[in-house]
Amino acid sequence: MAFRDIQCALYNGQPVLSLQKTYQWIPFYGAPNQCDLNCLALGHAFYHSFGRVLDGTPCSPGSQGLCVGGRCLSAGCDGLMGSDAREDHCGRCGGANDSCLFVQRVFRDAGAYAGYWNVTLIPEGARHIYAAHRSRNYLALIGGDGRYVLNGKWEISPPGTYDVAGTRVVYTRATGPEETLRAAGPTTQDLLLQVLLQEPNPGIEFEFWLPRELYGPFQEQTQALSLSLRQPQPLEVEPQSSEPNKAPAFPTRTPNPTPGEGETTTTRMGASREVRLVP
């Protein structure tokens, strides 16, 4: 039983306001002051305030704040109530973002084939991950086990939250061409961000924060995966026709294998493979 429930239950069977009737009480969270002990009479349409809740009572279900002296106070990252200490982008309490590096780039490779293309490695330990673009292409994400988390095998995943590598990835796709991917991190495994090209790539923005000691290994892994450390120049590809149901003007490539297996060189000329929306 939750702490607030116990406090309300202490008044079960006791008269209220000199009334002869007694009631069973449960917490009521719709009152103005969330640090008052507001209890709803079970089976009735009224509540009563029994004064303040005891210190240390959560302000509301799932809240990080605690009631102290009738006020809802939040604890800082230092564990002190009322403290305004916050973690920096590196995850250090009260830090100044000086123990990590900010990686921010734009992947501009237009791609020579419709299909899956590597965008960037997102290394273990990355925080505040963000990727976005505006096109008919789709972002794809491979987990540390080599399996697709998002938009793999030509199947388009629904927007939502996906648990991978110790963090939650929030995937959004607007009615228009905008698509975003966000994760707080830190990641516990390497992730590989790809793009499923349906048309020439107008540019994919991505960024994350990485501990300084992990930046060197990140560069080495990036080079090993043949991912550009500098922005590649766009390749000349013929734009896709606006006519409906017409095949794109550039050939397709089979999906990339999982990290470590190297890129495939097998290509198919002609119409691109159709993507399928997963309900």
N, C-alpha and C positions, 0 to 999 in steps of 0.2 A: 504494500500500500504506500502511495506517495506521501511525502511529508505533510502537504496541505490537506490531503484526505484525512490523515490521522487527526489533525487539529480540528477539522469540522466534526469528525465523528465523536470528539470529546463532549459535544453538546447534544448528542442523541439522547432522547428521553427526558431532556430538561426543559422546563417551561421557559418561554421567551416573552419578555415584556409583560409579566404578570398574567399571561394567558394560562388557562388551565390545560390547553392542548400541548402535546409534545410532538416532536417531529424527528425524522431521520434526515441528516444533513450531508450534502456533498458539495464540493467546491463549485463556485460560480465565477466564471472568468469574464463576464460581460460588464462588470462594474467599473467605474472610472479609475479608482485607485487599486492597482493590481497588488499592492502590498498591504491592503486590508484583508482580513479574513472574511471574505464574502462567501456565504454558504447558501445553497439552494435547498429549500424544503422538498425532499424527495416526494414526487407525485403531486406537487403543488406549483403554482405559477408565481411564487415570490421568493425572494432571498433576504437574508439578514446579515448585517455586518457585525461581527463579534470583536471588532477592534483590529489591531495590527496582527499580522502573522508573526511567528517567531523568527528571529534573525537567522538567516541561512536558508530560508524558504525560497525556492526558485520563483522568479517573478511570474512566469507563465510556463506551460508545458513546453519542453524543448529549449527554453531560454537559457543563455549563458549567464544572465544576470541573476543576482541574489538580493533579497530584501534585507536591508540593514537599517534599523531605526525608522521603519516605515518608508524608506526610499529604495528604489531599485538601482543597484550599483553593479557595474560590470567589472570584472577582474581584468587587469592588464596581462600581457604575456609573462610578466614577472610574478604572477600569482597573487598580487596585492589588490584588494578590493578598492575600487575607485581610481586605480592607477590608469594613466593614459599611455602606458608603455605598449608599443605595438611592434610586431615583427617587421623587419625590412624585407625587400624583395629577395634577399638571400636566405631568409628564414631565421635571422638572428634577432633576438629580442632587444629592442632599442638600438639596433644597428644603423649604419649610415650607407648601406648598399656598397660598401667598399671591399667586401669579401667575395664578391661574385662579379661576373661580366654580363653585359646585356648584348645578346645576339639578336640582330635585327637585319633582315635581308628581304629581297624580292627575287623570287625565282621567275626568270623571264624567258627561259628556253621555250621556244614556240613548239618544239617537238616535230619530228619528221613523220610520225605515225600516230594514228588514233590508237589509244590503249593506255596502259599503265606506265607512268614515268616517275622515277625517284625525284623527290623535291628536296628533302633534307632528313638527316638523322636527328632525332630528338633524344639526346643521351640520358642515361640514368642520372638522376639528381637535378634534372631541369625543373624550374618553377615558372609559374605565370606564363603558360604556353598559350600562344594565340596564332591562328592562321586564318586567312580570309582571301576571297577573290570574288569577282563578279563576272561570271560567264556560265555557259551551259556545261562546263566541265564539272567533275566531282572530286572532292578530296577523298583520299583513301588512307587508312591507317593500319599498319601491321604491328602486332604486339611482339613481345620478346620471345614468344614461343613460335614465331614464324607464321601465325595465323592472322587472317584479316579480322580487324575489329569493326571497321567501317567500310562499306562500299566495295567489298571484295568480290572476285569472280563474276564481275559484270552485273552484280545485284546491288541495287541502291537501297541503303538502309534508311529507316525512318528517322526524322529528327528526334533527339532525346538525350538521355544521359547514359553513358557507357562506362563501366568499371574496368580499368586496365592499368597494369603497372603501378598499382598502389595509389591511383588517383582516379578522379571522376572526370571524364571527358564529356563536355556539353557540346552537342552537335546541333547546329541550327541551319535551316535552309528556308529562306523566305520565298514568298510567292514569285518574286522577281528572280534575277540571276544571282543574288548574293548568298554566299555560303560561308559559315564560320565554324571554327573549332576552338574551344577554350578548355584549359585544365589548370587547376591551381598547383598541382604537384605537391611535393617533389616526386618524380617518377622513380620507381624502384627497378625498372628495366629500361633498356633501350627501346625506342619506338622508331618506326620508319614511316615518314609521311610521304605519300605518293599523290599523284593526280591522274584521274582517268580522263584522258583527253577525248573530247567529242568535237572540238573545234580548236583553232589555234589559240594558244595560251596568252591572254592579255597581261598576265602577271599575277603571282601568288605571294602575298605578304605573309611573312611568318616571323615570330619573335619568341624568345624565352630568356630567362636568367639562368646562369650556370656558374657554379663555384669555380673560382680561378684555377684551382688545381685540376679541374676536369676539362679545362678548355683545350689544353695540348692534346690529350687523348681524343677529344672530340674532333680536332682537326685531322689527326691521323686516321681515325675511323672514316671520316668523311672522304678523305682521299682514297682509302681502300675500297669504298663503295662507289667510286667514280662520281661523287657528287661535287659540284663546283664550289670552291671556296670563294671565288670571285664571281660576279654576275656574268653569265654567258651572254653572248650576243644572240638576239633572236634569229632563228633560222627562217629561210624563205619557204613558206608553205602556202599552198593555194587555199584561200578561205573557203569555208563550206557554203554551198549554195543555199539560198533562202527558199528554194522550191521544196514543198513538202514531199517526204518519203524519197528524196533523192540521196544517193550514196555520197559520202563526203569525198572531197577531191584528193585526200591523201590516204595511203594504205594503213592497215591496222597492224598492231604488234601484239603478240601474246602477252599476258600479264607477267610482270617481273616475278622471279622466284623469291623465296624468302631470303632475308639477309644472310650473306655468307656463301650463297650458292652461285653468285655471279649473275650478270644480266643475260637474258636469252637473246640470241641473234636471229631467231626464227621469225620471219615476217610473212604476212599474207597480203597479197595485192587485191584491191577491189573494195567492196562495200565493208563498212565497219560493222562490227558485231553490235547488236542492239542491247542496251542496258535494260534491266528489268527491275521495277520498283517492288520492294519487299513491303508488304502491308504491316 
